[in-house]
Amino acid sequence: MKVEKDQHISDNELLQNFYLDHDNHWLGVLLQRYTMLLLGVCVKYLRNEEEAKDCVQQIFLKTITELHKYKVDYFKSWIYMVARNHCLMKLRDKTGRMMAEIKDDFAGPGMEANLEDRAAHIEKDLRLETMELALNELNEAQKRCVILFYLDKKSYQSIAEITGYSILNIKSHIQNGKRNLKLAMEKKLK
């Protein structure tokens, strides 16, 4: 079988081959390589093996269409993020349907609030995990300055002492990092 003979090729080489000739065979090798990872991610989130298997097929289709549109550099982290987002969206849809059904059955405000809280937590988790992945796409200076300023709550002066960058460079790295982070997150949440 052709796929088996290509198992020794790295993810990056497979992606490069795909981007050169747009032959879905290369994607087939990658998807076969990550099928169990995708199934594991889907089972973890959905807690239903049959539903998880269906999701893996949907993720395969999404991967094929998305990779024809966008260039991906790190396939494993990208496919993991696609799977996670797909499952979270499925949970959000399911939670919305459950809320509507429960609201029809029990008109109690306490029950609705609990489900809305759960949906809000799922949404927050999705955004935080997406931000973490997007942070890793920034260049090192932007990433470091954004983390020190926003997450570690350091002043410009403290960042200058830690990094050795000038205040002007720090402001530039933070501004550009914030813009690039926003763009990367929007791309990942599509």
N, CA and C of each residue as an Amber inpcrd file, in Angstrom:
protein
   570
   0.8450000  -1.1840000   0.0000000   0.0000000   0.0000000   0.0000000
   0.8880000   1.2440000   0.0000000   0.5040000   2.2380000  -0.7770000
   1.3080000   3.4430000  -0.9390000   1.4400000   4.2200000   0.3730000
   0.3630000   4.2930000   1.1710000   0.3850000   5.0480000   2.4330000
   1.4310000   4.4790000   3.3770000   1.5240000   3.1460000   3.4710000
   2.4730000   2.5190000   4.3900000   3.9140000   2.8510000   4.0230000
   4.2150000   2.9420000   2.7510000   5.5960000   3.2260000   2.3610000
   5.9820000   4.6770000   2.6750000   4.9950000   5.5460000   2.8960000
   5.2640000   6.9550000   3.1850000   5.2760000   7.2590000   4.6810000
   5.1730000   6.2450000   5.5280000   5.1010000   6.4680000   6.9780000
   6.3770000   7.0670000   7.5620000   7.5040000   6.8720000   6.8980000
   8.7760000   7.3970000   7.4140000   8.9490000   8.8930000   7.1470000
   8.1140000   9.4560000   6.2830000   8.2370000  10.8760000   5.9180000
   7.6870000  11.7300000   7.0650000   8.4110000  12.8070000   7.3990000
   7.9890000  13.6780000   8.5020000   6.7070000  14.4280000   8.1360000
   6.0210000  14.9340000   9.1730000   4.8040000  15.7210000   8.9620000
   5.0850000  16.9150000   8.0500000   6.1930000  17.6080000   8.3200000
   6.5160000  18.7960000   7.5220000   6.7410000  18.4460000   6.0560000
   7.4260000  17.3320000   5.8070000   7.6600000  16.9120000   4.4220000
   6.3440000  16.5490000   3.7360000   5.4650000  15.8620000   4.4720000
   4.1660000  15.5040000   3.9040000   3.3680000  16.7570000   3.5510000
   3.3840000  17.7420000   4.4490000   2.6930000  19.0030000   4.1750000
   3.2900000  19.7070000   2.9650000   4.6090000  19.7560000   2.9030000
   5.2670000  20.4100000   1.7670000   4.9030000  19.7030000   0.4620000
   4.9010000  18.3680000   0.4860000   4.5130000  17.6130000  -0.7150000
   3.0840000  17.9580000  -1.1260000   2.1930000  18.0330000  -0.1220000
   0.7960000  18.3700000  -0.4070000   0.6860000  19.7730000  -1.0110000
   1.3840000  20.7420000  -0.4170000   1.3020000  22.1180000  -0.9200000
   1.9250000  22.2530000  -2.3200000   2.8690000  21.3750000  -2.6380000
   3.4760000  21.4170000  -3.9670000   2.5570000  20.8540000  -5.0580000
   1.9470000  19.6770000  -4.7700000   1.1610000  19.0420000  -5.8390000
  -0.3370000  18.8920000  -5.5310000  -0.7720000  19.3100000  -4.3330000
  -2.1880000  19.2420000  -3.9190000  -2.7790000  17.8400000  -4.0610000
  -1.9340000  16.8290000  -3.8970000  -2.3810000  15.4390000  -3.9430000
  -2.8620000  15.0570000  -2.5350000  -4.1270000  14.6920000  -2.4160000
  -4.7000000  14.3420000  -1.1100000  -4.0820000  13.0840000  -0.4950000
  -3.3050000  12.3700000  -1.2800000  -2.6020000  11.1990000  -0.7330000
  -1.7570000  11.6020000   0.4770000  -1.0710000  12.7590000   0.3750000
  -0.2050000  13.2060000   1.4640000  -1.0280000  13.4960000   2.7220000
  -2.2080000  14.0530000   2.5330000  -3.0990000  14.2850000   3.6770000
  -3.5700000  12.9530000   4.2580000  -3.8030000  11.9920000   3.3910000
  -4.2220000  10.6710000   3.8550000  -3.1960000  10.0600000   4.8030000
  -1.9190000  10.2160000   4.4660000  -0.8460000   9.6940000   5.3200000
  -0.8800000  10.4130000   6.6670000  -1.0080000  11.7520000   6.6280000
  -1.0540000  12.5270000   7.8750000  -2.2690000  12.1640000   8.7210000
  -3.4200000  12.0730000   8.0860000  -4.6420000  11.7730000   8.8380000
  -4.6050000  10.3660000   9.4260000  -4.0700000   9.4290000   8.6750000
  -3.9350000   8.0670000   9.2060000  -3.0220000   8.0800000  10.4340000
  -1.9670000   8.8630000  10.3710000  -0.9940000   8.9800000  11.4540000
  -1.6440000   9.5210000  12.7320000  -2.6210000  10.4120000  12.5900000
  -3.2100000  11.0840000  13.7510000  -4.6360000  10.6420000  14.0700000
  -5.1070000   9.5730000  13.4510000  -6.4720000   9.1030000  13.6940000
  -6.7040000   8.7880000  15.1660000  -5.7940000   8.0650000  15.7900000
  -5.9940000   7.6830000  17.1940000  -5.9340000   8.9000000  18.1160000
  -5.0630000   9.8560000  17.8170000  -5.0090000  11.0900000  18.5980000
  -6.3480000  11.8150000  18.5090000  -6.8790000  11.9540000  17.2900000
  -8.1590000  12.6340000  17.0930000  -9.2830000  11.9080000  17.8200000
  -9.2850000  10.5850000  17.7220000 -10.3220000   9.8140000  18.4040000
 -10.2140000  10.0160000  19.9190000  -9.0140000  10.0070000  20.4320000
  -8.8090000  10.2250000  21.8660000  -9.2860000  11.5880000  22.3130000
  -8.9760000  12.6230000  21.5340000  -9.4220000  13.9860000  21.8690000
 -10.9480000  14.0470000  21.8660000 -11.5520000  13.4750000  20.8390000
 -13.0110000  13.5240000  20.7190000 -13.6990000  12.7460000  21.8430000
 -13.1660000  11.5830000  22.1870000 -13.7550000  10.8030000  23.2880000
 -13.6100000  11.5700000  24.5990000 -12.4620000  12.2000000  24.7910000
 -12.2210000  12.9760000  26.0210000 -13.2840000  14.0640000  26.1940000
 -13.5830000  14.7750000  25.1330000 -14.5460000  15.8700000  25.2320000
 -15.9950000  15.3930000  25.1890000 -16.2990000  14.4550000  24.3160000
 -17.6920000  14.0740000  24.0840000 -18.1640000  12.9210000  24.9670000
 -17.2300000  12.1250000  25.4550000 -17.5310000  10.9830000  26.3230000
 -18.5180000   9.9920000  25.6880000 -18.3990000   9.8400000  24.3750000
 -19.2500000   8.9160000  23.6370000 -18.4540000   8.4650000  22.4190000
 -18.1020000   7.1900000  22.3770000 -17.2050000   6.6950000  21.3350000
 -17.8000000   6.8010000  19.9340000 -19.0900000   6.4800000  19.7780000
 -19.7100000   6.5590000  18.4470000 -19.7550000   7.9950000  17.9460000
 -20.1330000   8.9060000  18.8320000 -20.1700000  10.3260000  18.4700000
 -18.7470000  10.8140000  18.1400000 -17.7630000  10.3220000  18.8910000
 -16.3660000  10.6970000  18.6560000 -15.9080000  10.2120000  17.2840000
 -16.2780000   8.9950000  16.8980000 -15.9000000   8.4700000  15.5800000
 -16.5000000   9.3260000  14.4690000 -17.7560000   9.7370000  14.6340000
 -18.3890000  10.6210000  13.6470000 -17.6350000  11.9430000  13.5530000
 -17.2400000  12.4590000  14.7050000 -16.5080000  13.7330000  14.7240000
 -15.1660000  13.6080000  14.0180000 -14.4820000  12.4890000  14.1890000
 -13.1890000  12.2950000  13.5180000 -13.3860000  12.3810000  12.0060000
 -14.4530000  11.7720000  11.4960000 -14.7270000  11.8500000  10.0570000
 -14.9930000  13.2850000   9.6200000 -15.7540000  14.0220000  10.4460000
 -16.0280000  15.4300000  10.1360000 -14.7420000  16.2550000  10.1660000
 -13.8640000  15.9500000  11.0990000 -12.5770000  16.6530000  11.2120000
 -11.7110000  16.3410000   9.9920000 -11.7340000  15.0930000   9.5120000
 -11.0050000  14.7370000   8.2960000 -11.4710000  15.6210000   7.1300000
 -12.7810000  15.7320000   6.9700000 -13.3220000  16.5400000   5.8690000
 -12.9290000  18.0070000   6.0260000 -13.0110000  18.5130000   7.2470000
 -12.6340000  19.9050000   7.5000000 -11.1460000  20.1060000   7.1920000
 -10.3300000  19.1370000   7.5810000  -8.8860000  19.2230000   7.3290000
  -8.6060000  19.3210000   5.8320000  -9.2560000  18.4880000   5.0680000
  -9.0300000  18.4800000   3.6160000  -9.4080000  19.8300000   3.0150000
 -10.5540000  20.3860000   3.4060000 -10.9630000  21.6720000   2.8280000
 -10.0980000  22.8210000   3.3420000  -9.7640000  22.8140000   4.6370000
  -8.9970000  23.9200000   5.2100000  -7.5600000  23.9560000   4.6920000
  -6.9380000  22.8010000   4.5450000  -5.5470000  22.7810000   4.0840000
  -5.4140000  23.1940000   2.6220000  -6.5070000  23.1180000   1.8750000
  -6.4680000  23.6350000   0.5100000  -6.5120000  25.1600000   0.5200000
  -7.0330000  25.7490000   1.6040000  -7.1680000  27.2060000   1.6990000
  -6.0170000  27.8690000   2.4430000  -5.5070000  27.2050000   3.5000000
  -4.5320000  27.8130000   4.3950000  -3.2540000  26.9930000   4.4640000
  -2.1550000  27.6880000   4.7190000  -0.8740000  27.0020000   4.9060000
  -0.6900000  26.7530000   6.4060000  -0.4350000  25.5190000   6.7730000
  -0.2240000  25.1260000   8.1630000   1.2360000  24.7330000   8.3310000
   1.8660000  25.2130000   9.3970000   3.2660000  24.8960000   9.6380000
   3.4580000  23.7160000  10.5830000   2.6180000  23.6100000  11.6030000
   2.7600000  22.5480000  12.6130000   1.4740000  21.7320000  12.6300000
   1.4630000  20.6560000  11.8480000   0.2410000  19.9020000  11.6310000
  -0.3270000  19.3220000  12.9180000   0.5170000  18.7220000  13.7550000
   0.0090000  18.0450000  14.9520000  -0.7340000  19.0170000  15.8650000
  -0.1500000  20.1730000  16.1500000  -0.8240000  21.1300000  17.0280000
  -2.0520000  21.7170000  16.3370000  -1.9710000  21.8990000  15.0200000
  -3.1120000  22.4450000  14.2790000  -4.2780000  21.4630000  14.2830000
  -4.0240000  20.1890000  13.9960000  -5.1120000  19.2030000  13.9280000
  -5.7030000  18.9750000  15.3160000  -4.8630000  19.0380000  16.3570000
  -5.3660000  18.9240000  17.7270000  -6.3180000  20.0800000  18.0170000
  -5.9240000  21.2900000  17.6350000  -6.7490000  22.4640000  17.8760000
  -8.0610000  22.3700000  17.0860000  -8.0050000  21.8980000  15.8520000
  -9.2180000  21.7300000  15.0470000 -10.1540000  20.7330000  15.7210000
  -9.6050000  19.6290000  16.1960000 -10.4200000  18.6040000  16.8610000
 -11.0420000  19.1570000  18.1390000 -10.2400000  19.8190000  18.9470000
 -10.7320000  20.3750000  20.2020000 -11.8450000  21.4000000  19.9450000
 -11.6050000  22.3080000  19.0100000 -12.6140000  23.3190000  18.6920000
 -13.8930000  22.6820000  18.1650000 -13.7450000  21.6640000  17.3260000
 -14.9130000  20.9730000  16.7810000 -15.7370000  20.3520000  17.9190000
 -15.0600000  19.7070000  18.8490000 -15.7580000  19.0770000  19.9790000
 -16.4130000  20.1220000  20.8820000 -15.7080000  21.2030000  21.1360000
 -16.2850000  22.2530000  21.9840000 -17.5030000  22.8850000  21.3240000
 -17.4460000  23.0640000  20.0180000 -18.6190000  23.6000000  19.3130000
 -19.7740000  22.6070000  19.3840000 -19.4670000  21.3430000  19.2650000
 -20.5010000  20.3110000  19.3590000 -21.1210000  20.3180000  20.7580000
 -20.2800000  20.4440000  21.7890000 -20.7870000  20.5190000  23.1620000
 -21.6260000  21.7740000  23.3650000 -21.1760000  22.8880000  22.7880000
 -21.9330000  24.1290000  22.9180000 -23.3070000  23.9710000  22.2640000
 -23.3470000  23.3680000  21.0700000 -24.6300000  23.1360000  20.4010000
 -25.5170000  22.2210000  21.2320000 -24.8940000  21.1600000  21.7590000
 -25.6470000  20.2020000  22.5710000 -26.1840000  20.8830000  23.8330000
 -25.3610000  21.7160000  24.4570000 -25.7820000  22.4280000  25.6650000
 -26.9340000  23.3710000  25.3390000 -26.8550000  24.0370000  24.1950000
 -27.9340000  24.9250000  23.7740000 -29.2340000  24.1770000  23.5620000
 -29.1480000  23.0180000  22.9100000 -30.3570000  22.1980000  22.7010000
 -30.9020000  21.6890000  24.0340000 -29.9930000  21.2420000  24.9150000
 -30.4340000  20.7720000  26.2350000 -31.1220000  21.8910000  26.9990000
 -30.5360000  23.0870000  26.9460000 -31.1430000  24.2170000  27.6510000
 -32.5430000  24.4900000  27.1300000 -32.7180000  24.4390000  25.8260000
 -34.0380000  24.6900000  25.2410000 -35.0370000  23.6280000  25.6700000
 -34.5830000  22.3470000  25.6550000 -35.4860000  21.2640000  26.0710000
 -35.8420000  21.3800000  27.5480000 -34.8480000  21.6300000  28.3730000
 -35.1030000  21.7400000  29.8120000 -35.9750000  22.9560000  30.1010000
 -35.7270000  24.0290000  29.3950000 -36.5160000  25.2430000  29.5880000
 -37.9780000  24.9640000  29.2700000 -38.2030000  24.1530000  28.2160000
 -39.5810000  23.7920000  27.8760000 -40.1940000  22.8990000  28.9430000
 -39.4070000  21.9500000  29.4730000 -39.9250000  21.0010000  30.4600000
 -40.0530000  21.6080000  31.8590000 -39.0180000  22.3210000  32.2630000
 -38.9920000  22.9100000  33.6050000 -38.7020000  24.4020000  33.4640000
 -39.6270000  25.1970000  33.8180000 -39.4410000  26.6380000  33.6570000
 -38.7370000  27.2390000  34.8700000 -37.7870000  26.4880000  35.4570000
 -37.0900000  26.9660000  36.6500000 -35.8500000  27.7510000  36.2920000
 -35.6980000  28.9790000  36.8240000 -34.5420000  29.8040000  36.4880000
 -33.2150000  29.2340000  37.0100000 -33.2250000  28.4870000  38.0940000
 -31.9900000  27.9180000  38.6470000 -31.3520000  26.9220000  37.7030000
 -32.1510000  26.0710000  37.0830000 -31.6540000  25.0600000  36.1570000
 -31.0390000  25.7200000  34.9270000 -31.6970000  26.7320000  34.4020000
 -31.2030000  27.4350000  33.2170000 -29.8730000  28.1150000  33.5080000
 -29.7460000  28.7010000  34.6780000 -28.5100000  29.3950000  35.0500000
 -27.3290000  28.4270000  35.0980000 -27.5370000  27.2110000  35.6340000
 -26.4510000  26.2210000  35.7020000 -25.9620000  25.8360000  34.3130000
 -26.8760000  25.6270000  33.3800000 -26.4830000  25.2620000  32.0210000
 -25.8070000  26.4340000  31.3180000 -26.2760000  27.6370000  31.5610000
 -25.6370000  28.8180000  30.9670000 -24.2250000  28.9830000  31.5120000
 -24.0400000  28.7060000  32.8090000 -22.6970000  28.7580000  33.4060000
 -21.7790000  27.7530000  32.7330000 -22.2670000  26.5390000  32.5130000
 -21.4600000  25.4890000  31.8750000 -21.0670000  25.9020000  30.4530000
 -22.0370000  26.4680000  29.7240000 -21.7500000  26.9190000  28.3570000
 -20.7170000  28.0460000  28.3790000 -20.8330000  28.9430000  29.3500000
 -19.8760000  30.0540000  29.4730000 -18.4810000  29.5200000  29.7830000
 -18.3900000  28.4910000  30.6340000 -17.0870000  27.8890000  30.9610000
 -16.4750000  27.2140000  29.7360000 -17.2870000  26.5280000  28.9570000
 -16.7930000  25.8850000  27.7390000 -16.2470000  26.9430000  26.7840000
 -16.9940000  28.0430000  26.6150000 -16.5640000  29.1350000  25.7440000
 -15.2510000  29.7390000  26.2400000 -15.1490000  29.9580000  27.5570000
 -13.9370000  30.5400000  28.1380000 -12.7420000  29.5970000  27.9240000
 -12.9420000  28.2980000  28.1630000 -11.8720000  27.3160000  27.9530000
 -11.4010000  27.3190000  26.5020000 -12.3500000  27.3980000  25.5840000
 -12.0110000  27.4250000  24.1600000 -11.1360000  28.6380000  23.8530000
 -11.5150000  29.7980000  24.3390000 -10.7510000  31.0240000  24.0710000
  -9.3590000  30.9670000  24.7130000  -9.2740000  30.4540000  25.9450000
  -7.9720000  30.3800000  26.6190000  -7.0260000  29.4160000  25.9080000
  -7.5240000  28.2580000  25.5100000  -6.6830000  27.2950000  24.8120000
  -6.2680000  27.8280000  23.4390000  -7.1730000  28.5380000  22.7830000
  -6.8520000  29.1330000  21.4930000  -5.7940000  30.2170000  21.6650000
  -5.9230000  31.0090000  22.7360000  -4.9360000  32.0610000  22.9870000
  -3.5630000  31.4530000  23.2430000  -3.5250000  30.3570000  23.9820000
  -2.2420000  29.7010000  24.2640000  -1.5810000  29.2370000  22.9710000
  -2.3540000  28.6340000  22.0680000  -1.8050000  28.1940000  20.7860000
  -1.3760000  29.3950000  19.9390000  -2.1750000  30.4520000  19.9570000
  -1.8570000  31.6500000  19.1650000  -0.6060000  32.3420000  19.7000000
  -0.4190000  32.3480000  21.0150000   0.7870000  32.9490000  21.6030000
   2.0510000  32.2900000  21.0410000   1.9840000  30.9940000  20.8430000
   3.1430000  30.2620000  20.3380000   3.4650000  30.6060000  18.8860000
   2.5520000  31.2900000  18.2000000   2.8090000  31.6920000  16.8150000
   3.4940000  33.0520000  16.7270000   3.5470000  33.7880000  17.8370000
   4.2230000  35.0890000  17.8280000   5.7300000  34.8840000  17.7670000
   6.4540000  35.9070000  17.2640000   7.9000000  35.7870000  17.3270000
   8.3210000  35.8920000  18.7900000   9.5110000  35.4660000  19.1060000
   9.9440000  35.3230000  20.5020000   9.8680000  36.6370000  21.2740000
  10.2790000  37.7510000  20.6660000  10.2730000  39.0480000  21.3610000
   8.8430000  39.4790000  21.6750000   7.9430000  39.3390000  20.7040000
   6.5410000  39.7140000  20.9280000   5.9210000  38.8340000  22.0060000
   6.1500000  37.5330000  21.8970000   5.5850000  36.5980000  22.8650000
   6.0630000  36.9300000  24.2760000   7.3470000  37.1400000  24.4160000
   7.9190000  37.4120000  25.7400000   7.3610000  38.7040000  26.3330000
   7.2990000  39.7660000  25.5300000   6.8000000  41.0560000  26.0210000
   5.3070000  40.9930000  26.3490000   4.5310000  40.3290000  25.5100000
   3.0900000  40.2050000  25.7650000   2.8490000  39.4260000  27.0530000
   3.5510000  38.3260000  27.2450000   3.3820000  37.5200000  28.4520000
   3.7980000  38.3160000  29.6880000   4.9470000  38.9700000  29.6290000
   5.4150000  39.7410000  30.7860000   4.4620000  40.8890000  31.1150000
   3.9450000  41.5680000  30.1020000   3.0910000  42.7270000  30.3380000
   1.6860000  42.3290000  30.7710000   1.0380000  41.4240000  30.0140000
  -0.3640000  41.1060000  30.2760000  -0.5680000  40.0000000  31.2990000
   0.2460000  38.9650000  31.2440000   0.0340000  37.8310000  32.1530000
   0.7900000  37.9950000  33.4680000   2.0230000  38.4880000  33.3910000
   2.8140000  38.6560000  34.6110000   2.6610000  40.0520000  35.2180000
   1.9180000  40.9330000  34.5190000   1.6090000  42.2830000  35.0230000
   2.8660000  43.0980000  35.3210000   3.8830000  42.9630000  34.4880000
   5.1300000  43.7160000  34.6630000   5.0050000  45.0900000  33.9930000
   5.6950000  46.0640000  34.5330000   5.7370000  47.4040000  33.9520000
   6.7200000  47.4010000  32.7830000   6.6700000  48.4680000  31.9690000
   7.6290000  48.5860000  30.8730000   9.0590000  48.5560000  31.4140000
   9.2840000  49.2550000  32.5130000  10.6240000  49.3250000  33.1040000
  11.1030000  47.9310000  33.5360000  10.2000000  47.1820000  34.1910000
  10.5610000  45.8200000  34.6270000  10.8800000  44.9250000  33.4350000
  10.0760000  45.0650000  32.3760000  10.3030000  44.2560000  31.1680000
  11.6570000  44.6210000  30.5540000  11.9790000  45.9190000  30.5580000
  13.2760000  46.3730000  30.0230000  14.4220000  45.7450000  30.8080000
  14.2850000  45.6930000  32.1360000  15.3330000  45.1050000  32.9740000
  15.4640000  43.6020000  32.7350000  14.3460000  42.9390000  32.5300000
  14.3490000  41.4820000  32.3230000  14.8980000  41.1200000  30.9470000
  14.4530000  41.8550000  29.9170000  14.7750000  41.4630000  28.5380000
  15.9700000  42.1930000  27.9370000  16.2450000  43.3870000  28.4400000
  17.2980000  44.1960000  27.8440000  16.8180000  45.0150000  26.6640000
  15.5170000  44.9360000  26.3250000  14.9520000  45.7350000  25.2450000
  14.7380000  47.1670000  25.7290000  14.7410000  48.1060000  24.7940000
  14.4230000  49.4950000  25.1420000  12.9100000  49.6120000  25.3530000
  12.4920000  50.6520000  26.0510000  11.0610000  50.8710000  26.2980000
  10.3150000  50.9990000  24.9670000  10.9160000  51.6950000  24.0200000
  10.2930000  51.8610000  22.7020000  10.1010000  50.5070000  22.0110000
  11.1250000  49.6530000  22.0740000  11.0140000  48.3060000  21.4900000
   9.9510000  47.4870000  22.2040000   9.8930000  47.6080000  23.5180000
   8.9030000  46.8600000  24.2960000   7.4940000  47.2640000  23.8780000
   7.2460000  48.5780000  23.7850000   5.9250000  49.0530000  23.3720000
   5.5800000  48.5390000  21.9770000   6.5560000  48.5400000  21.0900000
   6.3450000  48.0560000  19.7290000   6.0460000  46.5540000  19.7310000
   6.8310000  45.7750000  20.4920000   6.6010000  44.3200000  20.5700000
   5.2230000  44.0180000  21.1440000   4.8150000  44.7660000  22.1520000
   3.5010000  44.5280000  22.7630000   2.3890000  44.8830000  21.7740000
   2.5090000  46.0330000  21.1280000   1.4790000  46.4600000  20.1780000
   1.3700000  45.4720000  19.0110000   2.4990000  45.1340000  18.4240000
   2.4830000  44.1820000  17.3030000   2.0700000  42.7870000  17.7610000
   2.5410000  42.3780000  18.9360000   2.1750000  41.0720000  19.4720000
   0.6820000  40.9720000  19.7290000   0.1050000  42.0210000  20.2810000
  -1.3340000  42.0340000  20.5570000  -2.1350000  41.9230000  19.2540000
  -1.7160000  42.6800000  18.2350000  -2.3920000  42.6310000  16.9380000
  -2.2550000  41.2380000  16.3120000  -1.0380000  40.6890000  16.3150000
  -0.8060000  39.3640000  15.7250000  -1.5290000  38.2660000  16.5050000
  -1.6010000  38.4210000  17.8140000  -2.3180000  37.4520000  18.6550000
  -3.7990000  37.4520000  18.2920000  -4.3660000  38.6290000  18.1340000
  -5.7800000  38.7510000  17.7650000  -6.0370000  38.0920000  16.4130000
  -5.1830000  38.3720000  15.4440000  -5.3420000  37.7790000  14.1110000
  -5.2180000  36.2550000  14.1460000  -4.2380000  35.7520000  14.8910000
  -4.0450000  34.2950000  14.9980000  -5.2430000  33.6410000  15.6770000
  -5.7780000  34.2900000  16.7090000  -6.9420000  33.7200000  17.3960000
  -8.1640000  33.7060000  16.4880000  -8.3760000  34.7880000  15.7440000
  -9.5210000  34.8320000  14.8310000  -9.4160000  33.7380000  13.7850000
  -8.2040000  33.5170000  13.2850000  -7.9810000  32.4600000  12.2810000
  -8.2760000  31.0900000  12.8740000  -7.8500000  30.8630000  14.1200000
  -8.0400000  29.5570000  14.7480000  -9.4920000  29.3000000  15.1410000
 -10.2380000  30.3360000  15.4310000 -11.6260000  30.1690000  15.8620000
 -12.6040000  30.0820000  14.6900000 -12.0870000  30.2020000  13.4670000
 -12.9830000  30.0950000  12.2890000 -13.5210000  28.7020000  12.1750000
